[in-house]
């Protein structure tokens, strides 16, 4: 009979644990976890802002909770909040902000490479265009009289093909550069937004601390 009673209590404890509400220690420095619902009871653990606990028995003034270390005790109900503390929220925003900064730096570096490559392509295009113009002039002057007419025509055709190829390449690079600039602009807006959010939360937290 005693074994059945123990088993029943064990199952009841598991059931209570499964339905225990998850809450957090609110934005204060430290609170005490006590053996009973009064300040006269012994302190068994110090809890800090942001610590996650499970509510076992909610109450108006005192609440029975279980800490992450497994200790059960009573804590003043006014120190509990269902909302994630601003420090944890700010930490998550800061992490996203840092990732955006890293991504923005990476995209900026890639964009600089595209700009440099586009510049080289433009210089090459200018050189080929000048060469084509020179050969075109020679071609017009010599096509009827020059003994090297066929060779000159071959050179002319090769340079023309190369010019068309470089022109297509330059067009593709310009389109890609425009898309990169749009992406960097959107990413920059995201960085500014998270930066503003971090600054706002920091000022809000300082204002709250000054009131305390």
C-alpha atoms as a printed R data frame, in Angstrom:
    type eleno elety resid chain resno      x      y        z
1   ATOM     1    CA   UNK     A     1  0.000  0.000    0.000
2   ATOM     2    CA   UNK     A     2  2.833  2.361    0.866
3   ATOM     3    CA   UNK     A     3  4.425  1.776   -2.561
4   ATOM     4    CA   UNK     A     4  1.164  2.739   -4.291
5   ATOM     5    CA   UNK     A     5  1.029  5.953   -2.266
6   ATOM     6    CA   UNK     A     6  4.621  6.833   -3.165
7   ATOM     7    CA   UNK     A     7  3.952  6.092   -6.842
8   ATOM     8    CA   UNK     A     8  0.850  8.272   -6.752
9   ATOM     9    CA   UNK     A     9  2.772 11.187   -5.255
10  ATOM    10    CA   UNK     A    10  5.499 10.774   -7.880
11  ATOM    11    CA   UNK     A    11  2.968 10.854  -10.739
12  ATOM    12    CA   UNK     A    12  1.269 13.893   -9.171
13  ATOM    13    CA   UNK     A    13  4.615 15.708   -8.957
14  ATOM    14    CA   UNK     A    14  5.341 14.985  -12.622
15  ATOM    15    CA   UNK     A    15  1.888 16.224  -13.606
16  ATOM    16    CA   UNK     A    16  2.308 19.463  -11.669
17  ATOM    17    CA   UNK     A    17  5.718 19.998  -13.210
18  ATOM    18    CA   UNK     A    18  4.346 19.527  -16.727
19  ATOM    19    CA   UNK     A    19  1.674 22.183  -16.175
20  ATOM    20    CA   UNK     A    20  3.932 24.580  -14.244
21  ATOM    21    CA   UNK     A    21  3.895 28.083  -15.691
22  ATOM    22    CA   UNK     A    22  7.206 29.481  -16.903
23  ATOM    23    CA   UNK     A    23  8.052 32.949  -15.561
24  ATOM    24    CA   UNK     A    24 11.115 35.165  -15.080
25  ATOM    25    CA   UNK     A    25 12.646 37.204  -12.294
26  ATOM    26    CA   UNK     A    26 11.799 40.818  -13.175
27  ATOM    27    CA   UNK     A    27 14.252 43.692  -13.738
28  ATOM    28    CA   UNK     A    28 15.800 43.897  -10.267
29  ATOM    29    CA   UNK     A    29 19.225 42.925   -9.003
30  ATOM    30    CA   UNK     A    30 18.623 39.947   -6.658
31  ATOM    31    CA   UNK     A    31 15.727 38.335   -4.778
32  ATOM    32    CA   UNK     A    32 15.571 35.640   -2.115
33  ATOM    33    CA   UNK     A    33 14.052 32.175   -2.398
34  ATOM    34    CA   UNK     A    34 12.772 31.153    1.065
35  ATOM    35    CA   UNK     A    35 11.534 28.000    2.743
36  ATOM    36    CA   UNK     A    36  8.146 29.569    3.485
37  ATOM    37    CA   UNK     A    37  5.855 32.458    2.504
38  ATOM    38    CA   UNK     A    38  7.269 35.108    4.846
39  ATOM    39    CA   UNK     A    39 10.432 37.110    5.446
40  ATOM    40    CA   UNK     A    40 11.024 35.137    8.651
41  ATOM    41    CA   UNK     A    41 11.639 31.910    6.752
42  ATOM    42    CA   UNK     A    42 15.171 30.847    5.898
43  ATOM    43    CA   UNK     A    43 16.778 31.909    2.581
44  ATOM    44    CA   UNK     A    44 17.745 28.859    0.509
45  ATOM    45    CA   UNK     A    45 18.876 30.538   -2.713
46  ATOM    46    CA   UNK     A    46 19.549 33.955   -4.251
47  ATOM    47    CA   UNK     A    47 17.906 34.550   -7.637
48  ATOM    48    CA   UNK     A    48 18.915 37.227  -10.116
49  ATOM    49    CA   UNK     A    49 17.106 39.233  -12.763
50  ATOM    50    CA   UNK     A    50 16.553 37.096  -15.846
51  ATOM    51    CA   UNK     A    51 16.542 33.750  -13.999
52  ATOM    52    CA   UNK     A    52 13.851 31.415  -15.297
53  ATOM    53    CA   UNK     A    53 11.658 29.673  -12.716
54  ATOM    54    CA   UNK     A    54  8.574 27.440  -12.731
55  ATOM    55    CA   UNK     A    55  5.493 28.472  -10.796
56  ATOM    56    CA   UNK     A    56  4.124 25.614   -8.698
57  ATOM    57    CA   UNK     A    57  1.563 27.499   -6.609
58  ATOM    58    CA   UNK     A    58  0.749 31.113   -7.489
59  ATOM    59    CA   UNK     A    59 -0.378 33.477   -4.754
60  ATOM    60    CA   UNK     A    60 -1.225 37.128   -4.235
61  ATOM    61    CA   UNK     A    61  1.742 37.975   -1.997
62  ATOM    62    CA   UNK     A    62  3.945 34.872   -2.162
63  ATOM    63    CA   UNK     A    63  4.381 32.250   -4.909
64  ATOM    64    CA   UNK     A    64  5.778 28.727   -4.622
65  ATOM    65    CA   UNK     A    65  8.346 28.187   -7.396
66  ATOM    66    CA   UNK     A    66 11.086 25.829   -8.534
67  ATOM    67    CA   UNK     A    67 14.421 27.256   -9.720
68  ATOM    68    CA   UNK     A    68 16.551 25.843  -12.531
69  ATOM    69    CA   UNK     A    69 18.756 24.237   -9.880
70  ATOM    70    CA   UNK     A    70 15.762 22.181   -8.716
71  ATOM    71    CA   UNK     A    71 15.208 23.985   -5.405
72  ATOM    72    CA   UNK     A    72 11.619 24.711   -4.406
73  ATOM    73    CA   UNK     A    73 10.733 27.691   -2.265
74  ATOM    74    CA   UNK     A    74  8.688 30.826   -1.861
75  ATOM    75    CA   UNK     A    75  9.299 34.210   -3.491
76  ATOM    76    CA   UNK     A    76  7.470 37.533   -3.326
77  ATOM    77    CA   UNK     A    77  4.929 37.544   -6.175
78  ATOM    78    CA   UNK     A    78  5.685 41.134   -7.149
79  ATOM    79    CA   UNK     A    79  9.163 40.073   -8.260
80  ATOM    80    CA   UNK     A    80  7.773 37.695  -10.907
81  ATOM    81    CA   UNK     A    81  6.928 38.623  -14.474
82  ATOM    82    CA   UNK     A    82  5.681 36.549  -17.428
83  ATOM    83    CA   UNK     A    83  7.638 38.816  -19.766
84  ATOM    84    CA   UNK     A    84 11.255 38.218  -20.700
85  ATOM    85    CA   UNK     A    85 13.412 40.838  -18.894
86  ATOM    86    CA   UNK     A    86 14.624 43.785  -20.930
87  ATOM    87    CA   UNK     A    87 18.256 42.676  -20.452
88  ATOM    88    CA   UNK     A    88 17.571 39.392  -22.254
89  ATOM    89    CA   UNK     A    89 15.536 41.142  -24.957
90  ATOM    90    CA   UNK     A    90 18.279 43.707  -25.426
91  ATOM    91    CA   UNK     A    91 20.851 40.920  -25.607
92  ATOM    92    CA   UNK     A    92 18.900 39.267  -28.424
93  ATOM    93    CA   UNK     A    93 18.587 42.550  -30.294
94  ATOM    94    CA   UNK     A    94 22.302 43.216  -29.775
95  ATOM    95    CA   UNK     A    95 23.149 39.797  -31.215
96  ATOM    96    CA   UNK     A    96 21.028 40.446  -34.317
97  ATOM    97    CA   UNK     A    97 22.581 43.905  -34.627
98  ATOM    98    CA   UNK     A    98 26.110 42.477  -34.470
99  ATOM    99    CA   UNK     A    99 25.259 39.868  -37.118
100 ATOM   100    CA   UNK     A   100 23.882 42.592  -39.366
101 ATOM   101    CA   UNK     A   101 27.080 44.595  -38.948
102 ATOM   102    CA   UNK     A   102 29.195 41.579  -39.912
103 ATOM   103    CA   UNK     A   103 26.993 40.867  -42.910
104 ATOM   104    CA   UNK     A   104 27.047 44.520  -43.962
105 ATOM   105    CA   UNK     A   105 30.851 44.584  -43.764
106 ATOM   106    CA   UNK     A   106 31.061 41.404  -45.842
107 ATOM   107    CA   UNK     A   107 28.712 42.772  -48.485
108 ATOM   108    CA   UNK     A   108 30.566 46.088  -48.532
109 ATOM   109    CA   UNK     A   109 33.837 44.254  -49.153
110 ATOM   110    CA   UNK     A   110 32.264 42.237  -51.963
111 ATOM   111    CA   UNK     A   111 30.778 45.407  -53.406
112 ATOM   112    CA   UNK     A   112 34.200 47.087  -53.442
113 ATOM   113    CA   UNK     A   113 35.575 44.126  -55.391
114 ATOM   114    CA   UNK     A   114 32.780 44.457  -57.933
115 ATOM   115    CA   UNK     A   115 33.447 48.180  -58.258
116 ATOM   116    CA   UNK     A   116 37.157 47.529  -58.815
117 ATOM   117    CA   UNK     A   117 36.436 44.849  -61.399
118 ATOM   118    CA   UNK     A   118 33.939 47.123  -63.128
119 ATOM   119    CA   UNK     A   119 36.582 49.867  -63.252
120 ATOM   120    CA   UNK     A   120 39.094 47.502  -64.840
121 ATOM   121    CA   UNK     A   121 36.510 46.393  -67.377
122 ATOM   122    CA   UNK     A   122 35.768 50.018  -68.245
123 ATOM   123    CA   UNK     A   123 39.483 50.723  -68.744
124 ATOM   124    CA   UNK     A   124 39.828 47.625  -70.914
125 ATOM   125    CA   UNK     A   125 36.773 48.661  -72.902
126 ATOM   126    CA   UNK     A   126 38.286 52.101  -73.493
127 ATOM   127    CA   UNK     A   127 41.568 50.562  -74.651
128 ATOM   128    CA   UNK     A   128 39.845 48.163  -77.030
129 ATOM   129    CA   UNK     A   129 37.630 50.955  -78.386
130 ATOM   130    CA   UNK     A   130 40.702 53.093  -79.115
131 ATOM   131    CA   UNK     A   131 42.414 50.143  -80.767
132 ATOM   132    CA   UNK     A   132 39.340 49.452  -82.879
133 ATOM   133    CA   UNK     A   133 39.157 53.072  -83.970
134 ATOM   134    CA   UNK     A   134 42.812 53.028  -85.007
135 ATOM   135    CA   UNK     A   135 42.418 49.784  -86.937
136 ATOM   136    CA   UNK     A   136 39.205 51.050  -88.538
137 ATOM   137    CA   UNK     A   137 41.038 54.099  -89.841
138 ATOM   138    CA   UNK     A   138 43.847 51.947  -91.184
139 ATOM   139    CA   UNK     A   139 41.323 49.575  -92.684
140 ATOM   140    CA   UNK     A   140 39.555 52.314  -94.576
141 ATOM   141    CA   UNK     A   141 42.845 53.716  -95.891
142 ATOM   142    CA   UNK     A   142 44.423 50.455  -96.874
143 ATOM   143    CA   UNK     A   143 41.581 48.122  -97.804
144 ATOM   144    CA   UNK     A   144 41.940 48.837 -101.522
145 ATOM   145    CA   UNK     A   145 45.681 49.344 -101.788
146 ATOM   146    CA   UNK     A   146 47.376 47.397  -99.036
147 ATOM   147    CA   UNK     A   147 48.932 44.035  -99.770
148 ATOM   148    CA   UNK     A   148 48.090 43.065  -96.201
149 ATOM   149    CA   UNK     A   149 44.395 43.721  -96.636
150 ATOM   150    CA   UNK     A   150 43.282 40.212  -95.663
151 ATOM   151    CA   UNK     A   151 45.413 40.186  -92.493
152 ATOM   152    CA   UNK     A   152 44.178 43.614  -91.505
153 ATOM   153    CA   UNK     A   153 40.579 42.561  -92.041
154 ATOM   154    CA   UNK     A   154 41.138 39.517  -89.814
155 ATOM   155    CA   UNK     A   155 42.557 41.715  -87.053
156 ATOM   156    CA   UNK     A   156 39.621 44.073  -87.437
157 ATOM   157    CA   UNK     A   157 37.097 41.277  -87.056
158 ATOM   158    CA   UNK     A   158 38.866 39.843  -83.978
159 ATOM   159    CA   UNK     A   159 38.994 43.212  -82.250
160 ATOM   160    CA   UNK     A   160 35.325 43.788  -83.082
161 ATOM   161    CA   UNK     A   161 34.372 40.468  -81.490
162 ATOM   162    CA   UNK     A   162 36.468 41.233  -78.398
163 ATOM   163    CA   UNK     A   163 34.821 44.641  -78.087
164 ATOM   164    CA   UNK     A   164 31.355 43.077  -78.201
165 ATOM   165    CA   UNK     A   165 32.374 40.546  -75.555
166 ATOM   166    CA   UNK     A   166 33.784 43.210  -73.215
167 ATOM   167    CA   UNK     A   167 30.715 45.389  -73.763
168 ATOM   168    CA   UNK     A   168 28.410 42.546  -72.685
169 ATOM   169    CA   UNK     A   169 30.628 41.859  -69.651
170 ATOM   170    CA   UNK     A   170 30.573 45.526  -68.637
171 ATOM   171    CA   UNK     A   171 26.767 45.599  -68.931
172 ATOM   172    CA   UNK     A   172 26.436 42.511  -66.718
173 ATOM   173    CA   UNK     A   173 28.766 43.996  -64.094
174 ATOM   174    CA   UNK     A   174 26.784 47.245  -63.996
175 ATOM   175    CA   UNK     A   175 23.526 45.349  -63.410
176 ATOM   176    CA   UNK     A   176 25.129 43.245  -60.674
177 ATOM   177    CA   UNK     A   177 26.583 46.362  -59.040
178 ATOM   178    CA   UNK     A   178 23.150 48.008  -58.982
179 ATOM   179    CA   UNK     A   179 21.632 44.962  -57.268
180 ATOM   180    CA   UNK     A   180 24.457 44.955  -54.689
181 ATOM   181    CA   UNK     A   181 23.877 48.636  -53.926
182 ATOM   182    CA   UNK     A   182 20.157 47.974  -53.361
183 ATOM   183    CA   UNK     A   183 20.963 45.065  -50.996
184 ATOM   184    CA   UNK     A   184 23.471 47.169  -49.045
185 ATOM   185    CA   UNK     A   185 20.925 49.977  -48.763
186 ATOM   186    CA   UNK     A   186 18.311 47.621  -47.304
187 ATOM   187    CA   UNK     A   187 20.877 46.091  -44.944
188 ATOM   188    CA   UNK     A   188 21.964 49.552  -43.810
189 ATOM   189    CA   UNK     A   189 18.339 50.376  -42.964
190 ATOM   190    CA   UNK     A   190 18.186 47.212  -40.847
191 ATOM   191    CA   UNK     A   191 21.386 48.177  -39.007
192 ATOM   192    CA   UNK     A   192 20.012 51.662  -38.256
193 ATOM   193    CA   UNK     A   193 16.722 50.183  -36.995
194 ATOM   194    CA   UNK     A   194 18.357 47.737  -34.582
195 ATOM   195    CA   UNK     A   195 20.817 50.440  -33.485
196 ATOM   196    CA   UNK     A   196 17.889 52.734  -32.670
197 ATOM   197    CA   UNK     A   197 16.103 49.894  -30.838
198 ATOM   198    CA   UNK     A   198 19.181 49.172  -28.713
199 ATOM   199    CA   UNK     A   199 19.612 52.852  -27.855
200 ATOM   200    CA   UNK     A   200 15.941 53.194  -26.953
201 ATOM   201    CA   UNK     A   201 15.961 50.134  -24.648
202 ATOM   202    CA   UNK     A   202 19.190 51.309  -22.992
203 ATOM   203    CA   UNK     A   203 17.733 54.759  -22.253
204 ATOM   204    CA   UNK     A   204 14.511 53.161  -20.985
205 ATOM   205    CA   UNK     A   205 16.448 50.886  -18.623
206 ATOM   206    CA   UNK     A   206 18.552 53.821  -17.316
207 ATOM   207    CA   UNK     A   207 15.417 55.875  -16.726
208 ATOM   208    CA   UNK     A   208 13.865 52.981  -14.763
209 ATOM   209    CA   UNK     A   209 17.047 52.556  -12.682
210 ATOM   210    CA   UNK     A   210 17.066 56.262  -11.789
211 ATOM   211    CA   UNK     A   211 13.464 55.994  -10.578
212 ATOM   212    CA   UNK     A   212 14.385 53.064   -8.310
